[in-house]
Amino acid sequence: MSKRTPLPNISDFKRRWIVVDAEGKVLGRLATTVARHLTGKTKPEYTPFLDTGDFVVVVNAEKVALTGAKEGAKVYRWYTGYPGGLRAIGAAKLRATKPERMIEEAVKGMLPKTKLGRKMIKKLKVYAGPHHPHTAQSPSAVAL
């Protein structure tokens, strides 16, 4: 008779709130750390098909660093759904208008492209400045 591996119950998980300061951090390296916390890969109870991750709050998104010539060369594209609706914006202009979106796009690309990934990205909260409204959850700071 074989023993079964215990399957973790999603109601037993304690989701933590984590604050990450993006000031001076390289975008890709920051995004990998955030994605690992969102998926739950930093926990011993990690299960690939369950959402075992934590909530992540990223502050100072406007001060994230891009290496090389990416500030002038990187382009963010999206499709509006209409004919001829391909839109594009450069990284420098996106930083000036919506700096949160740079981090959201980088992290979203590192998560699973499934219903589970769409559920995980909802636990990411990104703010341009140093203040956030999640102090009631008493988040703990994580150093990269």
Protein Blocks (a to p, Z undefined) as FASTA:
>chain_A
ZZddddddfklpccddddddfehpafklmmmmmmmmmnopmpfkbcfkbcfbdcdddehk
llcccehjllmmpccdddehighiaccddfklmmmmmmmlmmmmmmmmmpccbfklmmmm
mmpccdfblbdcklmnopadddZZ
